[in-house]
Amino acid sequence: MMTLDVLFGSAFGPLVIFALRIVDVSLATMRMLLSVRGYKRLVPLIGFFEVLVWITAVGQAVKFLDSPLHLLGYAGGFAAGAAVGLWIEEKLALGISALRVMSAHGGVEIAQALRDRGFGVTEFPAYGKDGRMEVIYAVLRRRHLPLALAQVSAWDPDAFVTVEEPRTIHRGWMFDYRRK
């Protein structure tokens, strides 16, 4: 413990606390987002390491409550950790997205372009405020969303697009391999 006290009491102590907070808050952000998405095995493991890092950071910060730099390191690490956690989650792009496109023109072309890239697409005619339109619906992995949105924009830059995150999906083209 003496080594830790020397490290955290030094000029590098606030930076170490800052770094620990980035790690633990990033883990907390990931744990919460994965929990919502149903990753039941990974969430407790992440929680274990999150608390292990957090207890170290908070314990050292409490030892140095009289140091404004240690407190700034603790608070700043929290803020930076939230941003880093969201960035990591965005890059991992875990989960599924439901894409709905309403297009007054280009709906058939959008649907075909998405199919050509391997997405399962359902299209149907609809009637909107300004008349007839096509509605395209696709469920895809979140990491593929930028590609799908680029296809929509290429065929109809004025299309109305919504993206949602389905909680549960049963069957469908994405899960055909499980049934075979």
Accessible surface in RSA format (square Angstrom, percent):
REM  Atomic radii and reference values for relative SASA: ProtOr
REM  Chains: A
REM  Algorithm: Lee & Richards
REM  Probe-radius: 1.40
REM  Slices: 20
REM RES _ NUM      All-atoms   Total-Side   Main-Chain    Non-polar    All polar
REM                ABS   REL    ABS   REL    ABS   REL    ABS   REL    ABS   REL
RES MET A   1   171.17  88.6 127.21  84.2  43.96 104.7 127.04 108.0  44.14  58.5
RES MET A   2   149.50  77.4 145.68  96.4   3.82   9.1 128.78 109.5  20.72  27.5
RES THR A   3   112.40  79.9 107.21 108.7   5.19  12.4  75.89 101.9  36.52  55.2
RES LEU A   4    63.74  35.5  63.52  45.4   0.21   0.5  63.67  44.7   0.07   0.2
RES ASP A   5    47.90  33.6  43.58  43.4   4.31  10.2  19.47  45.8  28.43  28.4
RES VAL A   6   104.41  68.7  95.28  86.3   9.13  22.0 102.34  88.9   2.07   5.6
RES LEU A   7    71.99  40.1  68.08  48.7   3.91   9.8  71.87  50.5   0.12   0.3
RES PHE A   8     2.86   1.4   2.86   1.8   0.00   0.0   2.86   1.7   0.00   0.0
RES GLY A   9    42.20  52.0   0.00   N/A  42.20  52.0  12.38  34.0  29.82  66.8
RES SER A  10    41.60  35.2  27.84  37.2  13.76  31.7  38.69  82.4   2.91   4.1
RES ALA A  11    93.51  86.0  62.31  96.2  31.20  71.0  74.05 104.3  19.46  51.5
RES PHE A  12   131.55  65.8 131.55  81.5   0.00   0.0 131.55  79.8   0.00   0.0
RES GLY A  13     0.00   0.0   0.00   N/A   0.00   0.0   0.00   0.0   0.00   0.0
RES PRO A  14    15.81  11.5  15.34  14.0   0.48   1.7  15.62  12.9   0.19   1.2
RES LEU A  15   111.98  62.4 108.69  77.8   3.30   8.3 108.97  76.5   3.02   8.1
RES VAL A  16    38.47  25.3  36.06  32.6   2.41   5.8  38.45  33.4   0.02   0.0
RES ILE A  17     0.00   0.0   0.00   0.0   0.00   0.0   0.00   0.0   0.00   0.0
RES PHE A  18    67.71  33.9  67.71  41.9   0.00   0.0  67.71  41.1   0.00   0.0
RES ALA A  19    50.67  46.6  48.84  75.4   1.83   4.2  49.98  70.4   0.69   1.8
RES LEU A  20    38.54  21.5  38.47  27.5   0.07   0.2  38.54  27.1   0.00   0.0
RES ARG A  21    12.32   5.2  12.32   6.3   0.00   0.0   0.00   0.0  12.32   7.5
RES ILE A  22    38.75  22.0  38.75  28.9   0.00   0.0  38.75  27.9   0.00   0.0
RES VAL A  23    68.35  45.0  65.27  59.1   3.08   7.4  68.18  59.2   0.17   0.5
RES ASP A  24     5.15   3.6   5.15   5.1   0.00   0.0   0.00   0.0   5.15   5.1
RES VAL A  25    10.24   6.7  10.24   9.3   0.00   0.0  10.24   8.9   0.00   0.0
RES SER A  26     7.76   6.6   7.70  10.3   0.06   0.1   7.75  16.5   0.01   0.0
RES LEU A  27    44.18  24.6  44.17  31.6   0.01   0.0  44.18  31.0   0.00   0.0
RES ALA A  28    15.05  13.8  15.05  23.2   0.00   0.0  15.05  21.2   0.00   0.0
RES THR A  29    15.52  11.0  15.44  15.7   0.07   0.2   8.83  11.9   6.69  10.1
RES MET A  30    14.38   7.4  14.38   9.5   0.00   0.0  14.38  12.2   0.00   0.0
RES ARG A  31    68.02  28.6  68.02  34.7   0.00   0.0   9.34  12.8  58.68  35.6
RES MET A  32   104.47  54.1 101.89  67.4   2.58   6.1  65.24  55.5  39.23  52.0
RES LEU A  33    51.07  28.4  50.67  36.2   0.40   1.0  50.71  35.6   0.35   0.9
RES LEU A  34     1.79   1.0   1.79   1.3   0.00   0.0   1.79   1.3   0.00   0.0
RES SER A  35    57.58  48.7  43.90  58.6  13.68  31.5   9.61  20.5  47.97  67.2
RES VAL A  36    96.48  63.5  87.97  79.6   8.51  20.5  94.54  82.1   1.94   5.3
RES ARG A  37    51.08  21.4  22.00  11.2  29.08  69.2  14.90  20.4  36.18  21.9
RES GLY A  38    34.52  42.6   0.00   N/A  34.52  42.6  15.71  43.1  18.81  42.1
RES TYR A  39    77.57  36.2  70.43  40.1   7.14  18.6  58.16  43.7  19.40  23.9
RES LYS A  40   172.32  84.1 153.06  93.9  19.26  45.8 102.52  92.3  69.80  74.3
RES ARG A  41   225.44  94.7 205.62 104.8  19.81  47.2  83.38 114.0 142.06  86.1
RES LEU A  42    72.71  40.5  70.19  50.2   2.52   6.3  72.37  50.8   0.34   0.9
RES VAL A  43    25.32  16.7  25.32  22.9   0.00   0.0  25.32  22.0   0.00   0.0
RES PRO A  44    85.35  62.2  69.10  63.0  16.25  59.1  78.85  65.1   6.50  40.4
RES LEU A  45   100.34  55.9  95.66  68.4   4.68  11.8  99.47  69.9   0.87   2.3
RES ILE A  46    22.30  12.7  20.34  15.1   1.97   4.7  22.30  16.1   0.00   0.0
RES GLY A  47    12.79  15.8   0.00   N/A  12.79  15.8  12.23  33.6   0.56   1.3
RES PHE A  48   122.91  61.5 111.70  69.2  11.21  29.2 119.53  72.5   3.39   9.7
RES PHE A  49    95.02  47.5  95.02  58.9   0.00   0.0  95.02  57.6   0.00   0.0
RES GLU A  50    19.96  11.5  19.96  15.1   0.00   0.0   0.85   1.6  19.11  15.6
RES VAL A  51    85.34  56.2  85.34  77.3   0.00   0.0  85.34  74.2   0.00   0.0
RES LEU A  52    92.73  51.6  90.12  64.5   2.61   6.6  91.97  64.6   0.75   2.0
RES VAL A  53    28.03  18.4  25.45  23.0   2.58   6.2  28.03  24.4   0.00   0.0
RES TRP A  54    93.96  37.7  93.96  45.5   0.00   0.0  83.70  44.6  10.26  16.7
RES ILE A  55    93.66  53.3  90.06  67.1   3.61   8.7  90.06  64.8   3.61   9.8
RES THR A  56    48.76  34.7  40.45  41.0   8.32  19.8  27.78  37.3  20.98  31.7
RES ALA A  57     0.00   0.0   0.00   0.0   0.00   0.0   0.00   0.0   0.00   0.0
RES VAL A  58    31.58  20.8  31.58  28.6   0.00   0.0  31.58  27.4   0.00   0.0
RES GLY A  59    30.72  37.9   0.00   N/A  30.72  37.9  28.27  77.6   2.45   5.5
RES GLN A  60    10.45   5.8  10.45   7.6   0.00   0.0   0.00   0.0  10.45   7.9
RES ALA A  61     4.79   4.4   4.79   7.4   0.00   0.0   4.79   6.7   0.00   0.0
RES VAL A  62    86.34  56.8  79.00  71.5   7.33  17.7  79.00  68.6   7.33  19.9
RES LYS A  63   110.84  54.1  77.61  47.6  33.23  79.1  72.81  65.5  38.02  40.5
RES PHE A  64    43.85  21.9  43.85  27.2   0.00   0.0  43.85  26.6   0.00   0.0
RES LEU A  65   106.70  59.4  93.36  66.8  13.34  33.5  93.58  65.7  13.12  35.3
RES ASP A  66   131.02  91.8  96.12  95.7  34.90  82.5  52.95 124.6  78.07  77.9
RES SER A  67    25.20  21.3  22.10  29.5   3.10   7.1  18.04  38.4   7.16  10.0
RES PRO A  68    95.90  69.9  92.58  84.4   3.32  12.1  95.47  78.8   0.43   2.7
RES LEU A  69   117.51  65.4 116.10  83.1   1.42   3.6 116.10  81.5   1.42   3.8
RES HIS A  70    10.77   5.9  10.77   7.5   0.00   0.0  10.77  11.1   0.00   0.0
RES LEU A  71    75.11  41.8  71.92  51.4   3.20   8.0  72.24  50.7   2.87   7.7
RES LEU A  72   118.78  66.2 113.48  81.2   5.30  13.3 114.03  80.1   4.75  12.8
RES GLY A  73     7.85   9.7   0.00   N/A   7.85   9.7   7.22  19.8   0.63   1.4
RES TYR A  74    50.47  23.6  50.47  28.7   0.00   0.0  40.48  30.4   9.99  12.3
RES ALA A  75    59.67  54.9  50.64  78.1   9.04  20.6  54.88  77.3   4.79  12.7
RES GLY A  76    27.07  33.4   0.00   N/A  27.07  33.4  24.45  67.1   2.62   5.9
RES GLY A  77     0.00   0.0   0.00   N/A   0.00   0.0   0.00   0.0   0.00   0.0
RES PHE A  78   108.84  54.5 108.84  67.4   0.00   0.0 108.84  66.0   0.00   0.0
RES ALA A  79    64.79  59.6  52.82  81.5  11.97  27.2  58.08  81.8   6.70  17.8
RES ALA A  80    28.80  26.5  19.58  30.2   9.22  21.0  28.23  39.8   0.56   1.5
RES GLY A  81     0.00   0.0   0.00   N/A   0.00   0.0   0.00   0.0   0.00   0.0
RES ALA A  82    36.00  33.1  35.84  55.3   0.16   0.4  36.00  50.7   0.00   0.0
RES ALA A  83    63.37  58.3  51.75  79.9  11.62  26.4  58.23  82.0   5.14  13.6
RES VAL A  84    52.05  34.2  50.80  46.0   1.25   3.0  52.05  45.2   0.00   0.0
RES GLY A  85     0.00   0.0   0.00   N/A   0.00   0.0   0.00   0.0   0.00   0.0
RES LEU A  86   103.10  57.4 100.09  71.6   3.01   7.6 100.39  70.5   2.71   7.3
RES TRP A  87   147.88  59.3 143.78  69.6   4.10   9.6 131.69  70.2  16.20  26.3
RES ILE A  88    56.52  32.2  55.62  41.4   0.91   2.2  56.51  40.7   0.02   0.0
RES GLU A  89    13.18   7.6  13.18  10.0   0.00   0.0   0.47   0.9  12.71  10.4
RES GLU A  90   109.15  62.7 101.47  76.8   7.68  18.3  29.74  57.5  79.40  64.8
RES LYS A  91   129.18  63.0 101.21  62.1  27.97  66.6  54.40  49.0  74.78  79.7
RES LEU A  92    85.51  47.6  74.03  53.0  11.48  28.9  76.53  53.7   8.98  24.2
RES ALA A  93    11.54  10.6  10.99  17.0   0.55   1.3  10.99  15.5   0.55   1.5
RES LEU A  94    42.64  23.7  41.67  29.8   0.97   2.4  42.54  29.9   0.10   0.3
RES GLY A  95    22.36  27.6   0.00   N/A  22.36  27.6  13.40  36.8   8.96  20.1
RES ILE A  96    27.03  15.4  25.00  18.6   2.04   4.9  25.00  18.0   2.04   5.5
RES SER A  97     3.27   2.8   3.27   4.4   0.00   0.0   0.00   0.0   3.27   4.6
RES ALA A  98     4.51   4.1   3.18   4.9   1.33   3.0   3.22   4.5   1.28   3.4
RES LEU A  99     1.00   0.6   0.36   0.3   0.64   1.6   0.36   0.3   0.64   1.7
RES ARG A 100    75.90  31.9  75.90  38.7   0.00   0.0  17.77  24.3  58.13  35.2
RES VAL A 101     0.01   0.0   0.01   0.0   0.00   0.0   0.01   0.0   0.00   0.0
RES MET A 102    32.53  16.8  29.75  19.7   2.78   6.6  24.62  20.9   7.92  10.5
RES SER A 103     0.33   0.3   0.00   0.0   0.33   0.8   0.12   0.3   0.21   0.3
RES ALA A 104    72.88  67.0  45.40  70.1  27.48  62.5  45.40  63.9  27.48  72.8
RES HIS A 105   114.76  62.7 107.15  74.5   7.62  19.5  88.85  91.6  25.92  30.2
RES GLY A 106    17.40  21.5   0.00   N/A  17.40  21.5   7.28  20.0  10.12  22.7
RES GLY A 107     1.99   2.4   0.00   N/A   1.99   2.4   0.00   0.0   1.99   4.4
RES VAL A 108    87.83  57.8  87.05  78.8   0.79   1.9  87.05  75.6   0.79   2.1
RES GLU A 109    76.23  43.8  72.47  54.8   3.76   8.9  26.93  52.1  49.29  40.2
RES ILE A 110     0.00   0.0   0.00   0.0   0.00   0.0   0.00   0.0   0.00   0.0
RES ALA A 111     0.00   0.0   0.00   0.0   0.00   0.0   0.00   0.0   0.00   0.0
RES GLN A 112    87.49  48.9  87.49  63.9   0.00   0.0  38.82  82.6  48.67  36.9
RES ALA A 113     6.57   6.0   3.54   5.5   3.03   6.9   5.47   7.7   1.10   2.9
RES LEU A 114     0.00   0.0   0.00   0.0   0.00   0.0   0.00   0.0   0.00   0.0
RES ARG A 115    87.31  36.7  72.04  36.7  15.27  36.4  37.18  50.8  50.13  30.4
RES ASP A 116   100.40  70.3  62.27  62.0  38.13  90.2  23.73  55.8  76.67  76.5
RES ARG A 117   109.90  46.1  81.62  41.6  28.28  67.3  25.85  35.3  84.05  50.9
RES GLY A 118    50.33  62.1   0.00   N/A  50.33  62.1  36.30  99.6  14.03  31.4
RES PHE A 119    13.90   7.0   8.61   5.3   5.30  13.8   9.17   5.6   4.73  13.5
RES GLY A 120    21.35  26.3   0.00   N/A  21.35  26.3  18.68  51.3   2.67   6.0
RES VAL A 121    19.71  13.0   0.00   0.0  19.71  47.5   0.85   0.7  18.86  51.1
RES THR A 122    80.74  57.4  77.08  78.1   3.66   8.7  47.03  63.2  33.71  51.0
RES GLU A 123    54.55  31.3  34.51  26.1  20.04  47.7  18.12  35.0  36.43  29.7
RES PHE A 124    93.09  46.6  91.32  56.6   1.77   4.6  93.09  56.4   0.00   0.0
RES PRO A 125    85.15  62.1  70.01  63.8  15.14  55.0  70.22  58.0  14.92  92.7
RES ALA A 126    29.11  26.8  17.89  27.6  11.22  25.5  29.09  41.0   0.02   0.0
RES TYR A 127   171.82  80.2 139.77  79.5  32.06  83.4  98.46  74.0  73.36  90.4
RES GLY A 128    20.75  25.6   0.00   N/A  20.75  25.6  18.09  49.7   2.65   5.9
RES LYS A 129   194.88  95.1 147.68  90.6  47.20 112.4 124.49 112.1  70.39  75.0
RES ASP A 130   129.36  90.6  88.14  87.7  41.22  97.5  43.64 102.7  85.73  85.5
RES GLY A 131    13.81  17.0   0.00   N/A  13.81  17.0  11.55  31.7   2.26   5.1
RES ARG A 132   167.20  70.2 149.72  76.3  17.47  41.6  68.93  94.2  98.27  59.6
RES MET A 133    46.29  24.0  40.14  26.6   6.16  14.7  36.66  31.2   9.63  12.8
RES GLU A 134    39.11  22.5  39.11  29.6   0.00   0.0  15.15  29.3  23.96  19.6
RES VAL A 135    11.17   7.4  11.17  10.1   0.00   0.0  11.17   9.7   0.00   0.0
RES ILE A 136     0.55   0.3   0.48   0.4   0.07   0.2   0.48   0.3   0.07   0.2
RES TYR A 137    73.26  34.2  72.07  41.0   1.20   3.1  45.99  34.6  27.27  33.6
RES ALA A 138     1.61   1.5   0.12   0.2   1.50   3.4   1.61   2.3   0.00   0.0
RES VAL A 139    29.85  19.6  27.98  25.3   1.87   4.5  27.98  24.3   1.87   5.1
RES LEU A 140     1.02   0.6   0.55   0.4   0.47   1.2   1.02   0.7   0.00   0.0
RES ARG A 141    71.90  30.2  71.22  36.3   0.67   1.6   9.27  12.7  62.63  38.0
RES ARG A 142    42.64  17.9  38.31  19.5   4.33  10.3   4.99   6.8  37.65  22.8
RES ARG A 143   135.88  57.1 114.27  58.2  21.61  51.5  45.90  62.7  89.98  54.5
RES HIS A 144    70.42  38.5  69.03  48.0   1.39   3.5  45.23  46.6  25.19  29.3
RES LEU A 145    26.54  14.8  26.54  19.0   0.00   0.0  26.54  18.6   0.00   0.0
RES PRO A 146    90.94  66.3  81.64  74.4   9.30  33.8  86.12  71.1   4.82  29.9
RES LEU A 147    80.56  44.9  73.92  52.9   6.63  16.7  78.71  55.3   1.85   5.0
RES ALA A 148     0.00   0.0   0.00   0.0   0.00   0.0   0.00   0.0   0.00   0.0
RES LEU A 149    60.92  33.9  59.72  42.7   1.20   3.0  59.94  42.1   0.97   2.6
RES ALA A 150    55.52  51.1  43.06  66.4  12.47  28.4  50.78  71.5   4.75  12.6
RES GLN A 151    24.72  13.8  24.72  18.1   0.00   0.0   0.00   0.0  24.72  18.7
RES VAL A 152     3.42   2.3   3.42   3.1   0.00   0.0   3.42   3.0   0.00   0.0
RES SER A 153    65.42  55.3  59.06  78.8   6.37  14.7  27.32  58.2  38.10  53.4
RES ALA A 154    78.20  71.9  37.41  57.7  40.78  92.8  49.91  70.3  28.29  74.9
RES TRP A 155   122.92  49.3 105.75  51.2  17.17  40.3 101.54  54.1  21.38  34.7
RES ASP A 156     3.08   2.2   1.66   1.7   1.42   3.4   0.17   0.4   2.92   2.9
RES PRO A 157   107.71  78.5  78.40  71.5  29.31 106.5  79.72  65.8  27.99 174.0
RES ASP A 158   124.11  86.9  93.45  93.0  30.66  72.5  30.31  71.3  93.80  93.5
RES ALA A 159    18.38  16.9   0.30   0.5  18.08  41.1   1.80   2.5  16.58  43.9
RES PHE A 160   125.33  62.7 120.02  74.3   5.31  13.8 124.45  75.4   0.88   2.5
RES VAL A 161    48.32  31.8  23.30  21.1  25.02  60.3  23.30  20.2  25.02  67.9
RES THR A 162    39.44  28.0  34.52  35.0   4.92  11.7  39.03  52.4   0.40   0.6
RES VAL A 163    63.15  41.6  32.98  29.9  30.17  72.7  32.98  28.7  30.17  81.8
RES GLU A 164    83.79  48.1  75.67  57.2   8.13  19.3  42.38  82.0  41.42  33.8
RES GLU A 165    84.62  48.6  56.61  42.8  28.00  66.7  29.12  56.3  55.50  45.3
RES PRO A 166    39.43  28.7  17.45  15.9  21.98  79.9  28.87  23.8  10.55  65.6
RES ARG A 167   179.63  75.4 143.01  72.9  36.62  87.2  71.61  97.9 108.03  65.5
RES THR A 168    89.20  63.4  62.95  63.8  26.25  62.6  46.53  62.5  42.66  64.5
RES ILE A 169    54.22  30.9  27.80  20.7  26.42  63.7  31.59  22.7  22.64  61.4
RES HIS A 170   134.59  73.6 109.30  76.0  25.29  64.7  77.59  80.0  57.00  66.3
RES ARG A 171   158.74  66.6 148.43  75.7  10.31  24.5  46.83  64.0 111.90  67.8
RES GLY A 172    37.32  46.0   0.00   N/A  37.32  46.0  34.74  95.3   2.58   5.8
RES TRP A 173   114.94  46.1  98.87  47.9  16.07  37.7  98.35  52.4  16.59  26.9
RES MET A 174    15.86   8.2   7.33   4.9   8.52  20.3   9.68   8.2   6.17   8.2
RES PHE A 175    26.51  13.3  26.27  16.3   0.24   0.6  26.27  15.9   0.24   0.7
RES ASP A 176    54.52  38.2  53.37  53.1   1.15   2.7  15.90  37.4  38.62  38.5
RES TYR A 177   134.62  62.9 117.36  66.8  17.26  44.9 102.78  77.2  31.84  39.3
RES ARG A 178   160.96  67.6 127.37  64.9  33.59  80.0  51.64  70.6 109.32  66.3
RES ARG A 179   147.15  61.8 110.54  56.3  36.61  87.2  62.45  85.4  84.70  51.3
RES LYS A 180   203.78  99.4 138.55  85.0  65.23 155.3 119.42 107.5  84.36  89.9
END  Absolute sums over single chains surface
CHAIN  1 A    11182.0       9369.5       1812.5       7735.1       3446.9
END  Absolute sums over all chains
TOTAL         11182.0       9369.5       1812.5       7735.1       3446.9
